[in-house]
Amino acid sequence: MQVVTVLLASGVGAGFGATDAILRYIHYADWTGKEESKKDLTDYNNKARLPEVFLLIGVVVSMAATVVSARIRARATNDDLADDF
């Protein structure tokens, strides 16, 4: 479960980082006479944020599942020990 969380977190970080770097390049590059291309690229990369948000939600849910799973497992272990006495 923790491996999945790490993979999702890596995807979120890479996605946000790559999108920001590309948008920064688009913003500062010389687009003389190609303003429509600049707008198209900006719009395309702004749409890349939606999957990144879903990955971020996946990270949060995966972390919550890890915590809940650990607590349930610990509670089950304690119940088993209480039954032995």
PDB file of N, CA, C and O in Angstrom, chain B, residues numbered from 101:
ATOM      1  N   MET B 101       0.816  -1.181   0.000  1.00  0.00           N
ATOM      2  CA  MET B 101       0.000   0.000   0.000  1.00  0.00           C
ATOM      3  C   MET B 101       0.871   1.259   0.000  1.00  0.00           C
ATOM      4  O   MET B 101       0.555   2.236  -0.679  1.00  0.00           O
ATOM      5  N   GLN B 102       1.948   1.233   0.750  1.00  0.00           N
ATOM      6  CA  GLN B 102       2.813   2.404   0.825  1.00  0.00           C
ATOM      7  C   GLN B 102       3.559   2.623  -0.490  1.00  0.00           C
ATOM      8  O   GLN B 102       3.884   3.757  -0.840  1.00  0.00           O
ATOM      9  N   VAL B 103       3.827   1.545  -1.213  1.00  0.00           N
ATOM     10  CA  VAL B 103       4.491   1.661  -2.510  1.00  0.00           C
ATOM     11  C   VAL B 103       3.596   2.422  -3.478  1.00  0.00           C
ATOM     12  O   VAL B 103       4.070   3.277  -4.227  1.00  0.00           O
ATOM     13  N   VAL B 104       2.312   2.115  -3.465  1.00  0.00           N
ATOM     14  CA  VAL B 104       1.363   2.805  -4.335  1.00  0.00           C
ATOM     15  C   VAL B 104       1.314   4.286  -3.987  1.00  0.00           C
ATOM     16  O   VAL B 104       1.256   5.133  -4.879  1.00  0.00           O
ATOM     17  N   THR B 105       1.336   4.598  -2.721  1.00  0.00           N
ATOM     18  CA  THR B 105       1.321   6.002  -2.297  1.00  0.00           C
ATOM     19  C   THR B 105       2.553   6.736  -2.808  1.00  0.00           C
ATOM     20  O   THR B 105       2.450   7.864  -3.292  1.00  0.00           O
ATOM     21  N   VAL B 106       3.704   6.109  -2.705  1.00  0.00           N
ATOM     22  CA  VAL B 106       4.938   6.733  -3.178  1.00  0.00           C
ATOM     23  C   VAL B 106       4.892   6.923  -4.691  1.00  0.00           C
ATOM     24  O   VAL B 106       5.312   7.966  -5.191  1.00  0.00           O
ATOM     25  N   LEU B 107       4.392   5.940  -5.422  1.00  0.00           N
ATOM     26  CA  LEU B 107       4.299   6.068  -6.877  1.00  0.00           C
ATOM     27  C   LEU B 107       3.332   7.186  -7.276  1.00  0.00           C
ATOM     28  O   LEU B 107       3.620   7.969  -8.181  1.00  0.00           O
ATOM     29  N   LEU B 108       2.201   7.255  -6.606  1.00  0.00           N
ATOM     30  CA  LEU B 108       1.254   8.323  -6.902  1.00  0.00           C
ATOM     31  C   LEU B 108       1.846   9.688  -6.578  1.00  0.00           C
ATOM     32  O   LEU B 108       1.681  10.637  -7.344  1.00  0.00           O
ATOM     33  N   ALA B 109       2.532   9.787  -5.451  1.00  0.00           N
ATOM     34  CA  ALA B 109       3.152  11.061  -5.069  1.00  0.00           C
ATOM     35  C   ALA B 109       4.226  11.468  -6.074  1.00  0.00           C
ATOM     36  O   ALA B 109       4.367  12.649  -6.391  1.00  0.00           O
ATOM     37  N   SER B 110       4.980  10.496  -6.573  1.00  0.00           N
ATOM     38  CA  SER B 110       5.996  10.788  -7.582  1.00  0.00           C
ATOM     39  C   SER B 110       5.347  11.312  -8.862  1.00  0.00           C
ATOM     40  O   SER B 110       5.849  12.245  -9.488  1.00  0.00           O
ATOM     41  N   GLY B 111       4.234  10.702  -9.237  1.00  0.00           N
ATOM     42  CA  GLY B 111       3.520  11.158 -10.425  1.00  0.00           C
ATOM     43  C   GLY B 111       2.989  12.568 -10.274  1.00  0.00           C
ATOM     44  O   GLY B 111       3.032  13.359 -11.217  1.00  0.00           O
ATOM     45  N   VAL B 112       2.489  12.884  -9.095  1.00  0.00           N
ATOM     46  CA  VAL B 112       1.979  14.238  -8.839  1.00  0.00           C
ATOM     47  C   VAL B 112       3.116  15.249  -8.930  1.00  0.00           C
ATOM     48  O   VAL B 112       2.989  16.286  -9.582  1.00  0.00           O
ATOM     49  N   GLY B 113       4.220  14.938  -8.276  1.00  0.00           N
ATOM     50  CA  GLY B 113       5.358  15.860  -8.295  1.00  0.00           C
ATOM     51  C   GLY B 113       5.921  16.061  -9.688  1.00  0.00           C
ATOM     52  O   GLY B 113       6.214  17.187 -10.090  1.00  0.00           O
ATOM     53  N   ALA B 114       6.071  14.971 -10.423  1.00  0.00           N
ATOM     54  CA  ALA B 114       6.605  15.074 -11.783  1.00  0.00           C
ATOM     55  C   ALA B 114       5.642  15.833 -12.690  1.00  0.00           C
ATOM     56  O   ALA B 114       6.059  16.648 -13.513  1.00  0.00           O
ATOM     57  N   GLY B 115       4.355  15.559 -12.531  1.00  0.00           N
ATOM     58  CA  GLY B 115       3.373  16.226 -13.380  1.00  0.00           C
ATOM     59  C   GLY B 115       3.319  17.719 -13.140  1.00  0.00           C
ATOM     60  O   GLY B 115       3.349  18.506 -14.086  1.00  0.00           O
ATOM     61  N   PHE B 116       3.239  18.116 -11.877  1.00  0.00           N
ATOM     62  CA  PHE B 116       3.198  19.543 -11.563  1.00  0.00           C
ATOM     63  C   PHE B 116       4.499  20.223 -11.976  1.00  0.00           C
ATOM     64  O   PHE B 116       4.477  21.334 -12.507  1.00  0.00           O
ATOM     65  N   GLY B 117       5.619  19.571 -11.739  1.00  0.00           N
ATOM     66  CA  GLY B 117       6.910  20.164 -12.096  1.00  0.00           C
ATOM     67  C   GLY B 117       7.075  20.330 -13.592  1.00  0.00           C
ATOM     68  O   GLY B 117       7.511  21.383 -14.057  1.00  0.00           O
ATOM     69  N   ALA B 118       6.728  19.296 -14.355  1.00  0.00           N
ATOM     70  CA  ALA B 118       6.868  19.368 -15.807  1.00  0.00           C
ATOM     71  C   ALA B 118       5.931  20.412 -16.395  1.00  0.00           C
ATOM     72  O   ALA B 118       6.322  21.182 -17.273  1.00  0.00           O
ATOM     73  N   THR B 119       4.702  20.438 -15.914  1.00  0.00           N
ATOM     74  CA  THR B 119       3.739  21.408 -16.435  1.00  0.00           C
ATOM     75  C   THR B 119       4.189  22.837 -16.142  1.00  0.00           C
ATOM     76  O   THR B 119       4.081  23.712 -17.000  1.00  0.00           O
ATOM     77  N   ASP B 120       4.689  23.072 -14.938  1.00  0.00           N
ATOM     78  CA  ASP B 120       5.165  24.417 -14.599  1.00  0.00           C
ATOM     79  C   ASP B 120       6.364  24.812 -15.458  1.00  0.00           C
ATOM     80  O   ASP B 120       6.452  25.952 -15.913  1.00  0.00           O
ATOM     81  N   ALA B 121       7.281  23.879 -15.678  1.00  0.00           N
ATOM     82  CA  ALA B 121       8.458  24.183 -16.492  1.00  0.00           C
ATOM     83  C   ALA B 121       8.061  24.491 -17.936  1.00  0.00           C
ATOM     84  O   ALA B 121       8.592  25.420 -18.545  1.00  0.00           O
ATOM     85  N   ILE B 122       7.145  23.723 -18.470  1.00  0.00           N
ATOM     86  CA  ILE B 122       6.715  23.947 -19.853  1.00  0.00           C
ATOM     87  C   ILE B 122       5.979  25.275 -19.973  1.00  0.00           C
ATOM     88  O   ILE B 122       6.204  26.031 -20.918  1.00  0.00           O
ATOM     89  N   LEU B 123       5.103  25.556 -19.017  1.00  0.00           N
ATOM     90  CA  LEU B 123       4.377  26.833 -19.067  1.00  0.00           C
ATOM     91  C   LEU B 123       5.328  28.021 -18.911  1.00  0.00           C
ATOM     92  O   LEU B 123       5.122  29.065 -19.531  1.00  0.00           O
ATOM     93  N   ARG B 124       6.355  27.868 -18.096  1.00  0.00           N
ATOM     94  CA  ARG B 124       7.346  28.941 -17.942  1.00  0.00           C
ATOM     95  C   ARG B 124       8.088  29.171 -19.259  1.00  0.00           C
ATOM     96  O   ARG B 124       8.332  30.311 -19.654  1.00  0.00           O
ATOM     97  N   TYR B 125       8.445  28.069 -19.933  1.00  0.00           N
ATOM     98  CA  TYR B 125       9.129  28.184 -21.225  1.00  0.00           C
ATOM     99  C   TYR B 125       8.205  28.856 -22.250  1.00  0.00           C
ATOM    100  O   TYR B 125       8.634  29.735 -22.996  1.00  0.00           O
ATOM    101  N   ILE B 126       6.947  28.438 -22.279  1.00  0.00           N
ATOM    102  CA  ILE B 126       6.002  29.028 -23.228  1.00  0.00           C
ATOM    103  C   ILE B 126       5.841  30.525 -22.959  1.00  0.00           C
ATOM    104  O   ILE B 126       5.754  31.324 -23.892  1.00  0.00           O
ATOM    105  N   HIS B 127       5.804  30.890 -21.705  1.00  0.00           N
ATOM    106  CA  HIS B 127       5.602  32.291 -21.335  1.00  0.00           C
ATOM    107  C   HIS B 127       6.781  33.171 -21.765  1.00  0.00           C
ATOM    108  O   HIS B 127       6.571  34.291 -22.230  1.00  0.00           O
ATOM    109  N   TYR B 128       8.003  32.687 -21.617  1.00  0.00           N
ATOM    110  CA  TYR B 128       9.181  33.514 -21.868  1.00  0.00           C
ATOM    111  C   TYR B 128       9.763  33.367 -23.267  1.00  0.00           C
ATOM    112  O   TYR B 128      10.642  34.141 -23.645  1.00  0.00           O
ATOM    113  N   ALA B 129       9.298  32.398 -24.043  1.00  0.00           N
ATOM    114  CA  ALA B 129       9.832  32.222 -25.402  1.00  0.00           C
ATOM    115  C   ALA B 129       9.322  33.332 -26.322  1.00  0.00           C
ATOM    116  O   ALA B 129       8.322  33.989 -26.032  1.00  0.00           O
ATOM    117  N   ASP B 130      10.024  33.524 -27.425  1.00  0.00           N
ATOM    118  CA  ASP B 130       9.633  34.545 -28.399  1.00  0.00           C
ATOM    119  C   ASP B 130       8.572  33.967 -29.338  1.00  0.00           C
ATOM    120  O   ASP B 130       8.859  33.045 -30.101  1.00  0.00           O
ATOM    121  N   TRP B 131       7.386  34.486 -29.289  1.00  0.00           N
ATOM    122  CA  TRP B 131       6.260  33.991 -30.092  1.00  0.00           C
ATOM    123  C   TRP B 131       5.793  35.039 -31.095  1.00  0.00           C
ATOM    124  O   TRP B 131       4.607  35.110 -31.415  1.00  0.00           O
ATOM    125  N   THR B 132       6.701  35.835 -31.581  1.00  0.00           N
ATOM    126  CA  THR B 132       6.344  36.887 -32.523  1.00  0.00           C
ATOM    127  C   THR B 132       5.695  36.264 -33.762  1.00  0.00           C
ATOM    128  O   THR B 132       6.302  35.458 -34.467  1.00  0.00           O
ATOM    129  N   GLY B 133       4.458  36.658 -33.999  1.00  0.00           N
ATOM    130  CA  GLY B 133       3.727  36.150 -35.162  1.00  0.00           C
ATOM    131  C   GLY B 133       3.098  34.787 -34.947  1.00  0.00           C
ATOM    132  O   GLY B 133       2.436  34.265 -35.844  1.00  0.00           O
ATOM    133  N   LYS B 134       3.289  34.205 -33.785  1.00  0.00           N
ATOM    134  CA  LYS B 134       2.760  32.861 -33.508  1.00  0.00           C
ATOM    135  C   LYS B 134       1.941  32.863 -32.217  1.00  0.00           C
ATOM    136  O   LYS B 134       1.975  31.898 -31.454  1.00  0.00           O
ATOM    137  N   GLU B 135       1.216  33.934 -31.980  1.00  0.00           N
ATOM    138  CA  GLU B 135       0.455  34.064 -30.741  1.00  0.00           C
ATOM    139  C   GLU B 135      -0.608  32.974 -30.594  1.00  0.00           C
ATOM    140  O   GLU B 135      -0.904  32.522 -29.488  1.00  0.00           O
ATOM    141  N   GLU B 136      -1.177  32.558 -31.737  1.00  0.00           N
ATOM    142  CA  GLU B 136      -2.199  31.506 -31.675  1.00  0.00           C
ATOM    143  C   GLU B 136      -1.589  30.175 -31.220  1.00  0.00           C
ATOM    144  O   GLU B 136      -2.217  29.431 -30.467  1.00  0.00           O
ATOM    145  N   SER B 137      -0.386  29.882 -31.669  1.00  0.00           N
ATOM    146  CA  SER B 137       0.304  28.667 -31.224  1.00  0.00           C
ATOM    147  C   SER B 137       0.609  28.730 -29.732  1.00  0.00           C
ATOM    148  O   SER B 137       0.484  27.732 -29.022  1.00  0.00           O
ATOM    149  N   LYS B 138       1.011  29.909 -29.266  1.00  0.00           N
ATOM    150  CA  LYS B 138       1.287  30.083 -27.840  1.00  0.00           C
ATOM    151  C   LYS B 138       0.022  29.840 -27.019  1.00  0.00           C
ATOM    152  O   LYS B 138       0.067  29.174 -25.985  1.00  0.00           O
ATOM    153  N   LYS B 139      -1.110  30.384 -27.485  1.00  0.00           N
ATOM    154  CA  LYS B 139      -2.374  30.193 -26.781  1.00  0.00           C
ATOM    155  C   LYS B 139      -2.773  28.725 -26.783  1.00  0.00           C
ATOM    156  O   LYS B 139      -3.242  28.209 -25.769  1.00  0.00           O
ATOM    157  N   ASP B 140      -2.592  28.046 -27.917  1.00  0.00           N
ATOM    158  CA  ASP B 140      -2.938  26.617 -27.990  1.00  0.00           C
ATOM    159  C   ASP B 140      -2.090  25.787 -27.023  1.00  0.00           C
ATOM    160  O   ASP B 140      -2.613  24.921 -26.322  1.00  0.00           O
ATOM    161  N   LEU B 141      -0.785  26.051 -26.987  1.00  0.00           N
ATOM    162  CA  LEU B 141       0.097  25.307 -26.083  1.00  0.00           C
ATOM    163  C   LEU B 141      -0.230  25.595 -24.620  1.00  0.00           C
ATOM    164  O   LEU B 141      -0.214  24.690 -23.787  1.00  0.00           O
ATOM    165  N   THR B 142      -0.521  26.839 -24.315  1.00  0.00           N
ATOM    166  CA  THR B 142      -0.884  27.196 -22.945  1.00  0.00           C
ATOM    167  C   THR B 142      -2.170  26.504 -22.524  1.00  0.00           C
ATOM    168  O   THR B 142      -2.258  25.956 -21.425  1.00  0.00           O
ATOM    169  N   ASP B 143      -3.169  26.530 -23.404  1.00  0.00           N
ATOM    170  CA  ASP B 143      -4.435  25.855 -23.097  1.00  0.00           C
ATOM    171  C   ASP B 143      -4.238  24.355 -22.910  1.00  0.00           C
ATOM    172  O   ASP B 143      -4.807  23.754 -21.998  1.00  0.00           O
ATOM    173  N   TYR B 144      -3.427  23.756 -23.778  1.00  0.00           N
ATOM    174  CA  TYR B 144      -3.170  22.313 -23.688  1.00  0.00           C
ATOM    175  C   TYR B 144      -2.505  21.955 -22.359  1.00  0.00           C
ATOM    176  O   TYR B 144      -2.907  21.000 -21.695  1.00  0.00           O
ATOM    177  N   ASN B 145      -1.501  22.714 -21.980  1.00  0.00           N
ATOM    178  CA  ASN B 145      -0.783  22.409 -20.739  1.00  0.00           C
ATOM    179  C   ASN B 145      -1.596  22.744 -19.502  1.00  0.00           C
ATOM    180  O   ASN B 145      -1.405  22.125 -18.455  1.00  0.00           O
ATOM    181  N   ASN B 146      -2.488  23.700 -19.600  1.00  0.00           N
ATOM    182  CA  ASN B 146      -3.378  23.974 -18.468  1.00  0.00           C
ATOM    183  C   ASN B 146      -4.359  22.825 -18.263  1.00  0.00           C
ATOM    184  O   ASN B 146      -4.776  22.561 -17.136  1.00  0.00           O
ATOM    185  N   LYS B 147      -4.729  22.143 -19.338  1.00  0.00           N
ATOM    186  CA  LYS B 147      -5.610  20.979 -19.219  1.00  0.00           C
ATOM    187  C   LYS B 147      -4.888  19.795 -18.581  1.00  0.00           C
ATOM    188  O   LYS B 147      -5.538  18.866 -18.101  1.00  0.00           O
ATOM    189  N   ALA B 148      -3.571  19.816 -18.568  1.00  0.00           N
ATOM    190  CA  ALA B 148      -2.803  18.741 -17.937  1.00  0.00           C
ATOM    191  C   ALA B 148      -2.939  18.770 -16.428  1.00  0.00           C
ATOM    192  O   ALA B 148      -2.594  17.793 -15.765  1.00  0.00           O
ATOM    193  N   ARG B 149      -3.426  19.849 -15.876  1.00  0.00           N
ATOM    194  CA  ARG B 149      -3.598  19.954 -14.425  1.00  0.00           C
ATOM    195  C   ARG B 149      -4.692  19.030 -13.912  1.00  0.00           C
ATOM    196  O   ARG B 149      -4.622  18.569 -12.772  1.00  0.00           O
ATOM    197  N   LEU B 150      -5.700  18.752 -14.727  1.00  0.00           N
ATOM    198  CA  LEU B 150      -6.816  17.918 -14.278  1.00  0.00           C
ATOM    199  C   LEU B 150      -6.350  16.508 -13.882  1.00  0.00           C
ATOM    200  O   LEU B 150      -6.692  16.057 -12.789  1.00  0.00           O
ATOM    201  N   PRO B 151      -5.591  15.797 -14.719  1.00  0.00           N
ATOM    202  CA  PRO B 151      -5.109  14.479 -14.269  1.00  0.00           C
ATOM    203  C   PRO B 151      -4.196  14.557 -13.048  1.00  0.00           C
ATOM    204  O   PRO B 151      -4.173  13.642 -12.224  1.00  0.00           O
ATOM    205  N   GLU B 152      -3.448  15.649 -12.936  1.00  0.00           N
ATOM    206  CA  GLU B 152      -2.576  15.812 -11.773  1.00  0.00           C
ATOM    207  C   GLU B 152      -3.396  15.943 -10.490  1.00  0.00           C
ATOM    208  O   GLU B 152      -2.997  15.447  -9.436  1.00  0.00           O
ATOM    209  N   VAL B 153      -4.529  16.605 -10.587  1.00  0.00           N
ATOM    210  CA  VAL B 153      -5.400  16.744  -9.418  1.00  0.00           C
ATOM    211  C   VAL B 153      -5.956  15.378  -9.012  1.00  0.00           C
ATOM    212  O   VAL B 153      -6.056  15.073  -7.824  1.00  0.00           O
ATOM    213  N   PHE B 154      -6.320  14.555 -10.005  1.00  0.00           N
ATOM    214  CA  PHE B 154      -6.792  13.212  -9.686  1.00  0.00           C
ATOM    215  C   PHE B 154      -5.691  12.379  -9.027  1.00  0.00           C
ATOM    216  O   PHE B 154      -5.966  11.605  -8.110  1.00  0.00           O
ATOM    217  N   LEU B 155      -4.449  12.533  -9.488  1.00  0.00           N
ATOM    218  CA  LEU B 155      -3.331  11.838  -8.838  1.00  0.00           C
ATOM    219  C   LEU B 155      -3.149  12.330  -7.405  1.00  0.00           C
ATOM    220  O   LEU B 155      -2.876  11.535  -6.506  1.00  0.00           O
ATOM    221  N   LEU B 156      -3.296  13.622  -7.192  1.00  0.00           N
ATOM    222  CA  LEU B 156      -3.173  14.177  -5.841  1.00  0.00           C
ATOM    223  C   LEU B 156      -4.264  13.622  -4.931  1.00  0.00           C
ATOM    224  O   LEU B 156      -3.995  13.284  -3.778  1.00  0.00           O
ATOM    225  N   ILE B 157      -5.479  13.525  -5.434  1.00  0.00           N
ATOM    226  CA  ILE B 157      -6.571  12.923  -4.659  1.00  0.00           C
ATOM    227  C   ILE B 157      -6.246  11.466  -4.358  1.00  0.00           C
ATOM    228  O   ILE B 157      -6.514  10.983  -3.258  1.00  0.00           O
ATOM    229  N   GLY B 158      -5.668  10.761  -5.335  1.00  0.00           N
ATOM    230  CA  GLY B 158      -5.271   9.377  -5.119  1.00  0.00           C
ATOM    231  C   GLY B 158      -4.226   9.232  -4.030  1.00  0.00           C
ATOM    232  O   GLY B 158      -4.259   8.271  -3.260  1.00  0.00           O
ATOM    233  N   VAL B 159      -3.290  10.183  -3.956  1.00  0.00           N
ATOM    234  CA  VAL B 159      -2.276  10.152  -2.907  1.00  0.00           C
ATOM    235  C   VAL B 159      -2.931  10.298  -1.540  1.00  0.00           C
ATOM    236  O   VAL B 159      -2.616   9.555  -0.610  1.00  0.00           O
ATOM    237  N   VAL B 160      -3.836  11.249  -1.423  1.00  0.00           N
ATOM    238  CA  VAL B 160      -4.499  11.496  -0.136  1.00  0.00           C
ATOM    239  C   VAL B 160      -5.318  10.279   0.285  1.00  0.00           C
ATOM    240  O   VAL B 160      -5.260   9.862   1.442  1.00  0.00           O
ATOM    241  N   VAL B 161      -6.076   9.712  -0.642  1.00  0.00           N
ATOM    242  CA  VAL B 161      -6.898   8.541  -0.323  1.00  0.00           C
ATOM    243  C   VAL B 161      -6.020   7.337   0.012  1.00  0.00           C
ATOM    244  O   VAL B 161      -6.340   6.574   0.923  1.00  0.00           O
ATOM    245  N   SER B 162      -4.925   7.163  -0.712  1.00  0.00           N
ATOM    246  CA  SER B 162      -4.019   6.053  -0.436  1.00  0.00           C
ATOM    247  C   SER B 162      -3.369   6.198   0.939  1.00  0.00           C
ATOM    248  O   SER B 162      -3.201   5.209   1.652  1.00  0.00           O
ATOM    249  N   MET B 163      -3.006   7.419   1.311  1.00  0.00           N
ATOM    250  CA  MET B 163      -2.430   7.637   2.640  1.00  0.00           C
ATOM    251  C   MET B 163      -3.467   7.333   3.725  1.00  0.00           C
ATOM    252  O   MET B 163      -3.148   6.716   4.741  1.00  0.00           O
ATOM    253  N   ALA B 164      -4.696   7.766   3.502  1.00  0.00           N
ATOM    254  CA  ALA B 164      -5.751   7.484   4.470  1.00  0.00           C
ATOM    255  C   ALA B 164      -5.989   5.979   4.585  1.00  0.00           C
ATOM    256  O   ALA B 164      -6.176   5.467   5.689  1.00  0.00           O
ATOM    257  N   ALA B 165      -5.983   5.276   3.472  1.00  0.00           N
ATOM    258  CA  ALA B 165      -6.180   3.826   3.499  1.00  0.00           C
ATOM    259  C   ALA B 165      -5.041   3.125   4.234  1.00  0.00           C
ATOM    260  O   ALA B 165      -5.268   2.139   4.935  1.00  0.00           O
ATOM    261  N   THR B 166      -3.826   3.628   4.077  1.00  0.00           N
ATOM    262  CA  THR B 166      -2.687   3.052   4.777  1.00  0.00           C
ATOM    263  C   THR B 166      -2.838   3.206   6.285  1.00  0.00           C
ATOM    264  O   THR B 166      -2.594   2.265   7.040  1.00  0.00           O
ATOM    265  N   VAL B 167      -3.243   4.398   6.719  1.00  0.00           N
ATOM    266  CA  VAL B 167      -3.416   4.649   8.150  1.00  0.00           C
ATOM    267  C   VAL B 167      -4.544   3.791   8.715  1.00  0.00           C
ATOM    268  O   VAL B 167      -4.389   3.177   9.771  1.00  0.00           O
ATOM    269  N   VAL B 168      -5.667   3.745   8.024  1.00  0.00           N
ATOM    270  CA  VAL B 168      -6.808   2.958   8.497  1.00  0.00           C
ATOM    271  C   VAL B 168      -6.450   1.475   8.541  1.00  0.00           C
ATOM    272  O   VAL B 168      -6.800   0.777   9.493  1.00  0.00           O
ATOM    273  N   SER B 169      -5.762   0.998   7.523  1.00  0.00           N
ATOM    274  CA  SER B 169      -5.363  -0.409   7.482  1.00  0.00           C
ATOM    275  C   SER B 169      -4.432  -0.756   8.644  1.00  0.00           C
ATOM    276  O   SER B 169      -4.577  -1.809   9.265  1.00  0.00           O
ATOM    277  N   ALA B 170      -3.489   0.119   8.933  1.00  0.00           N
ATOM    278  CA  ALA B 170      -2.563  -0.132  10.045  1.00  0.00           C
ATOM    279  C   ALA B 170      -3.297  -0.148  11.379  1.00  0.00           C
ATOM    280  O   ALA B 170      -2.995  -0.969  12.245  1.00  0.00           O
ATOM    281  N   ARG B 171      -4.254   0.749  11.547  1.00  0.00           N
ATOM    282  CA  ARG B 171      -5.011   0.784  12.802  1.00  0.00           C
ATOM    283  C   ARG B 171      -5.882  -0.458  12.962  1.00  0.00           C
ATOM    284  O   ARG B 171      -5.980  -1.021  14.052  1.00  0.00           O
ATOM    285  N   ILE B 172      -6.509  -0.879  11.873  1.00  0.00           N
ATOM    286  CA  ILE B 172      -7.351  -2.081  11.939  1.00  0.00           C
ATOM    287  C   ILE B 172      -6.495  -3.308  12.252  1.00  0.00           C
ATOM    288  O   ILE B 172      -6.883  -4.157  13.054  1.00  0.00           O
ATOM    289  N   ARG B 173      -5.333  -3.392  11.614  1.00  0.00           N
ATOM    290  CA  ARG B 173      -4.438  -4.514  11.859  1.00  0.00           C
ATOM    291  C   ARG B 173      -3.955  -4.520  13.298  1.00  0.00           C
ATOM    292  O   ARG B 173      -3.882  -5.580  13.919  1.00  0.00           O
ATOM    293  N   ALA B 174      -3.622  -3.346  13.842  1.00  0.00           N
ATOM    294  CA  ALA B 174      -3.160  -3.258  15.230  1.00  0.00           C
ATOM    295  C   ALA B 174      -4.278  -3.625  16.195  1.00  0.00           C
ATOM    296  O   ALA B 174      -4.044  -4.308  17.192  1.00  0.00           O
ATOM    297  N   ARG B 175      -5.482  -3.176  15.903  1.00  0.00           N
ATOM    298  CA  ARG B 175      -6.621  -3.497  16.765  1.00  0.00           C
ATOM    299  C   ARG B 175      -6.906  -4.996  16.739  1.00  0.00           C
ATOM    300  O   ARG B 175      -7.209  -5.586  17.776  1.00  0.00           O
ATOM    301  N   ALA B 176      -6.811  -5.614  15.564  1.00  0.00           N
ATOM    302  CA  ALA B 176      -7.045  -7.057  15.459  1.00  0.00           C
ATOM    303  C   ALA B 176      -5.982  -7.834  16.231  1.00  0.00           C
ATOM    304  O   ALA B 176      -6.288  -8.845  16.864  1.00  0.00           O
ATOM    305  N   THR B 177      -4.740  -7.368  16.181  1.00  0.00           N
ATOM    306  CA  THR B 177      -3.674  -8.023  16.918  1.00  0.00           C
ATOM    307  C   THR B 177      -3.896  -7.906  18.425  1.00  0.00           C
ATOM    308  O   THR B 177      -3.687  -8.871  19.160  1.00  0.00           O
ATOM    309  N   ASN B 178      -4.313  -6.741  18.882  1.00  0.00           N
ATOM    310  CA  ASN B 178      -4.579  -6.540  20.308  1.00  0.00           C
ATOM    311  C   ASN B 178      -5.753  -7.389  20.764  1.00  0.00           C
ATOM    312  O   ASN B 178      -5.732  -7.913  21.877  1.00  0.00           O
ATOM    313  N   ASP B 179      -6.776  -7.536  19.929  1.00  0.00           N
ATOM    314  CA  ASP B 179      -7.922  -8.369  20.282  1.00  0.00           C
ATOM    315  C   ASP B 179      -7.511  -9.825  20.399  1.00  0.00           C
ATOM    316  O   ASP B 179      -7.990 -10.537  21.282  1.00  0.00           O
ATOM    317  N   ASP B 180      -6.622 -10.277  19.510  1.00  0.00           N
ATOM    318  CA  ASP B 180      -6.149 -11.646  19.569  1.00  0.00           C
ATOM    319  C   ASP B 180      -5.341 -11.893  20.840  1.00  0.00           C
ATOM    320  O   ASP B 180      -5.440 -12.962  21.442  1.00  0.00           O
ATOM    321  N   LEU B 181      -4.548 -10.915  21.246  1.00  0.00           N
ATOM    322  CA  LEU B 181      -3.755 -11.058  22.458  1.00  0.00           C
ATOM    323  C   LEU B 181      -4.665 -11.055  23.689  1.00  0.00           C
ATOM    324  O   LEU B 181      -4.391 -11.780  24.646  1.00  0.00           O
ATOM    325  N   ALA B 182      -5.718 -10.276  23.690  1.00  0.00           N
ATOM    326  CA  ALA B 182      -6.647 -10.217  24.815  1.00  0.00           C
ATOM    327  C   ALA B 182      -7.410 -11.537  24.965  1.00  0.00           C
ATOM    328  O   ALA B 182      -7.751 -11.921  26.084  1.00  0.00           O
ATOM    329  N   ASP B 183      -7.679 -12.226  23.875  1.00  0.00           N
ATOM    330  CA  ASP B 183      -8.385 -13.488  23.915  1.00  0.00           C
ATOM    331  C   ASP B 183      -7.531 -14.601  24.525  1.00  0.00           C
ATOM    332  O   ASP B 183      -8.062 -15.566  25.074  1.00  0.00           O
ATOM    333  N   ASP B 184      -6.206 -14.463  24.428  1.00  0.00           N
ATOM    334  CA  ASP B 184      -5.303 -15.491  24.938  1.00  0.00           C
ATOM    335  C   ASP B 184      -5.268 -15.508  26.460  1.00  0.00           C
ATOM    336  O   ASP B 184      -4.936 -16.537  27.047  1.00  0.00           O
ATOM    337  N   PHE B 185      -5.593 -14.425  27.102  1.00  0.00           N
ATOM    338  CA  PHE B 185      -5.485 -14.364  28.567  1.00  0.00           C
ATOM    339  C   PHE B 185      -6.783 -14.683  29.181  1.00  0.00           C
ATOM    340  O   PHE B 185      -6.902 -14.686  30.407  1.00  0.00           O
TER     341      PHE B 185
END
